[in-house]
Amino acid sequence: MHHAINHVHIRSTDPEASAAWYTEHFGVKRLGSREVMPGTVTISMDPGGPVRLNISSPPPGSSDKRAVAEINQLGLEHFGFHTEDIDADMAHFKAAGTRVVMPIRETPGGGRISYIEGPDDVVIELVQMRD
């Protein structure tokens, strides 16, 4: 059997605001919204690759416990966006007041990475591969 990641799913108290943030900062395109589970709204978005980004409101009776936006912890830690210019992107996020979780670092393979905190306490990695 062949399996591939279908989507990343974020739970948000304000899916519209979260979707707008991903559109503003990453150019993610909104595909639509619908009720997937009773009492929720799920916004489906295309970040430009084969994996969708879904942002949903919490179903009735959900826990109000929030994730911790930090790296180096067990469980789903982060997801990453490819970038062609990590310096420009990080300057953009700093100017927008986005919290930097980890400044730009070189990787052993010659790439460059950095982590930011997106809406809903989500950690996002920016990855610039070596030329």
ChimeraX commands (.cxc) that place a marker at each C-alpha (Angstrom):
marker #1 position 0.00,0.00,0.00 radius 0.5
marker #1 position 1.10,3.55,-0.71 radius 0.5
marker #1 position 0.22,6.28,1.77 radius 0.5
marker #1 position 0.82,10.01,1.55 radius 0.5
marker #1 position -0.03,12.83,3.94 radius 0.5
marker #1 position -3.41,14.24,2.93 radius 0.5
marker #1 position -3.66,17.28,5.18 radius 0.5
marker #1 position -2.54,19.11,8.31 radius 0.5
marker #1 position -5.46,19.99,10.58 radius 0.5
marker #1 position -5.48,22.86,13.05 radius 0.5
marker #1 position -8.19,23.43,15.66 radius 0.5
marker #1 position -8.93,27.13,16.17 radius 0.5
marker #1 position -11.28,29.25,18.23 radius 0.5
marker #1 position -11.37,31.64,15.23 radius 0.5
marker #1 position -10.85,29.69,11.99 radius 0.5
marker #1 position -11.62,32.74,9.82 radius 0.5
marker #1 position -8.86,34.80,11.46 radius 0.5
marker #1 position -6.41,31.89,11.29 radius 0.5
marker #1 position -7.18,31.28,7.61 radius 0.5
marker #1 position -6.69,34.99,6.89 radius 0.5
marker #1 position -3.28,34.86,8.65 radius 0.5
marker #1 position -2.07,31.95,6.48 radius 0.5
marker #1 position -3.33,33.75,3.37 radius 0.5
marker #1 position -1.60,36.99,4.34 radius 0.5
marker #1 position 1.74,35.51,5.38 radius 0.5
marker #1 position 2.10,32.43,3.16 radius 0.5
marker #1 position -0.21,33.10,0.22 radius 0.5
marker #1 position -2.30,30.03,1.09 radius 0.5
marker #1 position -5.47,29.87,-1.04 radius 0.5
marker #1 position -8.84,29.25,0.54 radius 0.5
marker #1 position -10.69,26.39,-1.16 radius 0.5
marker #1 position -13.93,26.54,0.81 radius 0.5
marker #1 position -15.57,25.89,4.14 radius 0.5
marker #1 position -18.12,23.37,5.31 radius 0.5
marker #1 position -19.50,21.61,8.33 radius 0.5
marker #1 position -17.51,18.37,8.64 radius 0.5
marker #1 position -18.50,17.48,12.19 radius 0.5
marker #1 position -21.81,18.70,13.69 radius 0.5
marker #1 position -21.46,22.22,15.09 radius 0.5
marker #1 position -18.05,22.94,13.51 radius 0.5
marker #1 position -16.76,24.85,10.52 radius 0.5
marker #1 position -13.74,23.53,8.59 radius 0.5
marker #1 position -11.91,25.81,6.18 radius 0.5
marker #1 position -9.90,23.89,3.59 radius 0.5
marker #1 position -6.86,25.64,2.16 radius 0.5
marker #1 position -4.26,24.99,-0.54 radius 0.5
marker #1 position -0.73,25.93,0.56 radius 0.5
marker #1 position 0.66,25.15,-2.90 radius 0.5
marker #1 position 1.58,21.49,-2.61 radius 0.5
marker #1 position -0.07,18.10,-2.36 radius 0.5
marker #1 position -0.97,18.51,1.34 radius 0.5
marker #1 position -4.04,20.58,2.28 radius 0.5
marker #1 position -4.26,22.78,5.35 radius 0.5
marker #1 position -7.57,22.46,7.24 radius 0.5
marker #1 position -8.59,24.84,10.02 radius 0.5
marker #1 position -11.63,23.95,12.12 radius 0.5
marker #1 position -13.62,25.37,14.97 radius 0.5
marker #1 position -13.85,23.12,18.03 radius 0.5
marker #1 position -16.85,20.79,18.25 radius 0.5
marker #1 position -19.29,21.42,21.10 radius 0.5
marker #1 position -17.96,20.10,24.40 radius 0.5
marker #1 position -14.30,20.27,23.34 radius 0.5
marker #1 position -11.50,20.83,25.80 radius 0.5
marker #1 position -10.24,24.41,26.00 radius 0.5
marker #1 position -6.70,23.15,26.65 radius 0.5
marker #1 position -4.23,24.82,24.30 radius 0.5
marker #1 position -1.10,23.42,22.69 radius 0.5
marker #1 position 2.27,24.80,23.75 radius 0.5
marker #1 position 4.08,26.56,20.90 radius 0.5
marker #1 position 7.55,25.20,21.58 radius 0.5
marker #1 position 9.94,22.86,19.82 radius 0.5
marker #1 position 11.65,19.74,21.15 radius 0.5
marker #1 position 8.58,18.16,22.72 radius 0.5
marker #1 position 6.84,14.87,22.04 radius 0.5
marker #1 position 3.83,14.63,19.76 radius 0.5
marker #1 position 3.19,16.68,16.64 radius 0.5
marker #1 position 5.78,19.38,17.07 radius 0.5
marker #1 position 5.46,21.53,13.95 radius 0.5
marker #1 position 4.92,21.61,10.21 radius 0.5
marker #1 position 7.11,23.35,7.67 radius 0.5
marker #1 position 6.87,25.65,4.69 radius 0.5
marker #1 position 9.53,25.75,1.98 radius 0.5
marker #1 position 10.95,29.20,1.27 radius 0.5
marker #1 position 13.30,30.58,-1.36 radius 0.5
marker #1 position 14.41,33.51,0.88 radius 0.5
marker #1 position 14.35,32.77,4.60 radius 0.5
marker #1 position 16.01,36.10,5.45 radius 0.5
marker #1 position 13.25,38.10,3.76 radius 0.5
marker #1 position 10.53,35.90,5.25 radius 0.5
marker #1 position 11.91,36.22,8.77 radius 0.5
marker #1 position 12.24,40.00,8.39 radius 0.5
marker #1 position 8.57,40.04,7.30 radius 0.5
marker #1 position 7.45,37.98,10.31 radius 0.5
marker #1 position 9.49,40.06,12.77 radius 0.5
marker #1 position 8.00,43.27,11.33 radius 0.5
marker #1 position 4.52,41.73,11.69 radius 0.5
marker #1 position 5.18,41.03,15.38 radius 0.5
marker #1 position 5.26,37.24,14.95 radius 0.5
marker #1 position 7.04,35.42,17.78 radius 0.5
marker #1 position 10.28,33.78,16.65 radius 0.5
marker #1 position 10.59,30.38,18.34 radius 0.5
marker #1 position 14.07,29.76,16.88 radius 0.5
marker #1 position 16.12,32.22,14.81 radius 0.5
marker #1 position 17.65,31.17,11.50 radius 0.5
marker #1 position 20.17,28.34,11.80 radius 0.5
marker #1 position 22.32,26.48,9.31 radius 0.5
marker #1 position 21.68,22.75,9.02 radius 0.5
marker #1 position 24.46,20.18,8.60 radius 0.5
marker #1 position 23.36,19.66,4.97 radius 0.5
marker #1 position 23.78,23.35,4.19 radius 0.5
marker #1 position 20.14,24.36,4.37 radius 0.5
marker #1 position 18.73,27.02,6.65 radius 0.5
marker #1 position 15.77,26.74,9.03 radius 0.5
marker #1 position 13.85,28.88,11.48 radius 0.5
marker #1 position 10.70,28.44,13.58 radius 0.5
marker #1 position 7.88,30.90,14.26 radius 0.5
marker #1 position 4.63,30.76,16.22 radius 0.5
marker #1 position 1.54,30.96,14.04 radius 0.5
marker #1 position -2.02,31.42,15.21 radius 0.5
marker #1 position -3.53,28.85,17.57 radius 0.5
marker #1 position -0.17,28.12,19.25 radius 0.5
marker #1 position 1.09,26.30,16.15 radius 0.5
marker #1 position 4.84,26.09,15.50 radius 0.5
marker #1 position 5.78,26.60,11.85 radius 0.5
marker #1 position 9.21,25.85,10.40 radius 0.5
marker #1 position 10.58,27.79,7.45 radius 0.5
marker #1 position 13.01,25.72,5.37 radius 0.5
marker #1 position 15.39,27.04,2.74 radius 0.5
marker #1 position 17.26,24.25,1.02 radius 0.5
marker #1 position 20.84,24.60,-0.14 radius 0.5
marker #1 position 21.18,25.71,-3.76 radius 0.5
marker link #1:1,2 radius 0.2
marker link #1:2,3 radius 0.2
marker link #1:3,4 radius 0.2
marker link #1:4,5 radius 0.2
marker link #1:5,6 radius 0.2
marker link #1:6,7 radius 0.2
marker link #1:7,8 radius 0.2
marker link #1:8,9 radius 0.2
marker link #1:9,10 radius 0.2
marker link #1:10,11 radius 0.2
marker link #1:11,12 radius 0.2
marker link #1:12,13 radius 0.2
marker link #1:13,14 radius 0.2
marker link #1:14,15 radius 0.2
marker link #1:15,16 radius 0.2
marker link #1:16,17 radius 0.2
marker link #1:17,18 radius 0.2
marker link #1:18,19 radius 0.2
marker link #1:19,20 radius 0.2
marker link #1:20,21 radius 0.2
marker link #1:21,22 radius 0.2
marker link #1:22,23 radius 0.2
marker link #1:23,24 radius 0.2
marker link #1:24,25 radius 0.2
marker link #1:25,26 radius 0.2
marker link #1:26,27 radius 0.2
marker link #1:27,28 radius 0.2
marker link #1:28,29 radius 0.2
marker link #1:29,30 radius 0.2
marker link #1:30,31 radius 0.2
marker link #1:31,32 radius 0.2
marker link #1:32,33 radius 0.2
marker link #1:33,34 radius 0.2
marker link #1:34,35 radius 0.2
marker link #1:35,36 radius 0.2
marker link #1:36,37 radius 0.2
marker link #1:37,38 radius 0.2
marker link #1:38,39 radius 0.2
marker link #1:39,40 radius 0.2
marker link #1:40,41 radius 0.2
marker link #1:41,42 radius 0.2
marker link #1:42,43 radius 0.2
marker link #1:43,44 radius 0.2
marker link #1:44,45 radius 0.2
marker link #1:45,46 radius 0.2
marker link #1:46,47 radius 0.2
marker link #1:47,48 radius 0.2
marker link #1:48,49 radius 0.2
marker link #1:49,50 radius 0.2
marker link #1:50,51 radius 0.2
marker link #1:51,52 radius 0.2
marker link #1:52,53 radius 0.2
marker link #1:53,54 radius 0.2
marker link #1:54,55 radius 0.2
marker link #1:55,56 radius 0.2
marker link #1:56,57 radius 0.2
marker link #1:57,58 radius 0.2
marker link #1:58,59 radius 0.2
marker link #1:59,60 radius 0.2
marker link #1:60,61 radius 0.2
marker link #1:61,62 radius 0.2
marker link #1:62,63 radius 0.2
marker link #1:63,64 radius 0.2
marker link #1:64,65 radius 0.2
marker link #1:65,66 radius 0.2
marker link #1:66,67 radius 0.2
marker link #1:67,68 radius 0.2
marker link #1:68,69 radius 0.2
marker link #1:69,70 radius 0.2
marker link #1:70,71 radius 0.2
marker link #1:71,72 radius 0.2
marker link #1:72,73 radius 0.2
marker link #1:73,74 radius 0.2
marker link #1:74,75 radius 0.2
marker link #1:75,76 radius 0.2
marker link #1:76,77 radius 0.2
marker link #1:77,78 radius 0.2
marker link #1:78,79 radius 0.2
marker link #1:79,80 radius 0.2
marker link #1:80,81 radius 0.2
marker link #1:81,82 radius 0.2
marker link #1:82,83 radius 0.2
marker link #1:83,84 radius 0.2
marker link #1:84,85 radius 0.2
marker link #1:85,86 radius 0.2
marker link #1:86,87 radius 0.2
marker link #1:87,88 radius 0.2
marker link #1:88,89 radius 0.2
marker link #1:89,90 radius 0.2
marker link #1:90,91 radius 0.2
marker link #1:91,92 radius 0.2
marker link #1:92,93 radius 0.2
marker link #1:93,94 radius 0.2
marker link #1:94,95 radius 0.2
marker link #1:95,96 radius 0.2
marker link #1:96,97 radius 0.2
marker link #1:97,98 radius 0.2
marker link #1:98,99 radius 0.2
marker link #1:99,100 radius 0.2
marker link #1:100,101 radius 0.2
marker link #1:101,102 radius 0.2
marker link #1:102,103 radius 0.2
marker link #1:103,104 radius 0.2
marker link #1:104,105 radius 0.2
marker link #1:105,106 radius 0.2
marker link #1:106,107 radius 0.2
marker link #1:107,108 radius 0.2
marker link #1:108,109 radius 0.2
marker link #1:109,110 radius 0.2
marker link #1:110,111 radius 0.2
marker link #1:111,112 radius 0.2
marker link #1:112,113 radius 0.2
marker link #1:113,114 radius 0.2
marker link #1:114,115 radius 0.2
marker link #1:115,116 radius 0.2
marker link #1:116,117 radius 0.2
marker link #1:117,118 radius 0.2
marker link #1:118,119 radius 0.2
marker link #1:119,120 radius 0.2
marker link #1:120,121 radius 0.2
marker link #1:121,122 radius 0.2
marker link #1:122,123 radius 0.2
marker link #1:123,124 radius 0.2
marker link #1:124,125 radius 0.2
marker link #1:125,126 radius 0.2
marker link #1:126,127 radius 0.2
marker link #1:127,128 radius 0.2
marker link #1:128,129 radius 0.2
marker link #1:129,130 radius 0.2
marker link #1:130,131 radius 0.2
view
